[in-house]
């Protein structure tokens, strides 16, 4: 049994090592079809329906889904803190395909109806703060 588990682990490790290079990406033209793809991928990853903004992934490669804030019967926010980390997804460009990756699980969800381009690199915060001095 241990031998088969070891072989399976080695096969998985080699498959991950052979994965194509990917680059952070953003959606070029947000459309109802691309938003449906994104929403379906996130819903599949989390196992529950989520709401996605119309401009999701158009300016940043990251999509952050926060946990639902518990409320009292009266509708007020319940006291206490939410200690669960938000769910983070990243849009990447693999070859010519847009792929949404769930960061916690590393599961990739190809987006069939989205057109992506490589995301612009974020400006260096240290360099910009030094220019203002």
N, C-alpha and C positions, 0 to 999 in steps of 0.2 A: 504494500500500500504506500509506504513512504517513497519507494522508488518511483512509482507512477506520479505522485505529487511533485517530486523533484523534477521529473521530465516535463510535466505540465508547466511548472514554474519557469523552467529554462525556455520552453517554447514561447511562453508569454513574454518573457524578458527580451528574447530575440525579436519578436514581433514589434514590441515597443521601440526597440533600438532601430528597427528598419523603417519606422514611420517617417513619412516625408517631412521635410522642413516646412514650417508654417510661420506666417507673419501676422501680427495683429492687423485687423481690418475693420472697415466701417461700411455700412450699407450705402451704396451710391444713390439709388432712387427708391425711396421708401414707397411701397405700393401695398394695397390690401393683401395681395398674395404673399409678399415677403413678410408682412406683419403677422399673417396667419401662420406662416412657417415658424417664425420666432416664437410666437405664443404657443404653438403646438409642441415645439421642442422643450420649452420651459415647463409646460404642463406635464409632459411625459417624464421629464427629469425629476420633478417634485411630487408627482402623483396627485396634484390638485390644480384646479383652474386658477390662473393668475391674469391680472390685467397688465397689458403692455402699452406704453405710450406710443403715439403715432410716430414720434421721432426717435424711438429706441434704436440705439446702435448706429445713428447717423453722424454723430460727432465724436464718439468714443467707442473703443472696441470692448469696453466693459459694460455689463448689464448687472446691476445689483438689485436683488429682490430681498426686501426686508420682511421680517416675520410680521404677521398680523398682530396688531396691538390689541390685547384683551380689553373688553369693556364690561362695565357693570350692567345690570338689568336696566338702569336708567339711561344708559348710553354714554356715560362718562368713562374716561380712560381709567382702567383699574389701577390701583396703587401697586407699587413694586416695579422692579426693573426686568426687562427682557434680557436674559443673559445669552440667548442663542445668537450666534453670528449670522449675518445675512448670507444668502446664497449668492455666489458670484459666478457669472458666465462670461466667457470671452469669445468674441467673434474673431476667427482667424481665416486667413486665405491659404488654402492648401492646393498648390498648383493653380487651377482656375476655379476652384470650388469654395463657396462660403460654408464654413463649419462653425457651429456654436458648441463650445466646450464648457461643460459644467466643471468648474475648478475643483470642487470638493471630491468628485468622483472620477474626474478625467474622462468621462464618457463624452464622445463627440457625436453631435447631431448635424448631419448635412442639411443645408437649407436649399431646397430645389429651386425655389422661385426668387431668391435674393441675388442681386448683383453687387459684388463687393470690390473694393480697392484697398490697397495697403493703407493703413492709418498713418497719418503724419506723426513723426516722433514728437513726444511731449517736450516743451522747452525746458532747458536746464534751469531749475529754480535757483540754484546757487549763482549761476552766471548772471541772471537777470537781477538778483538782489545786490550783487556787487556793482553793477552798472549804476544803480541808484544812489550809491554812496559817494 
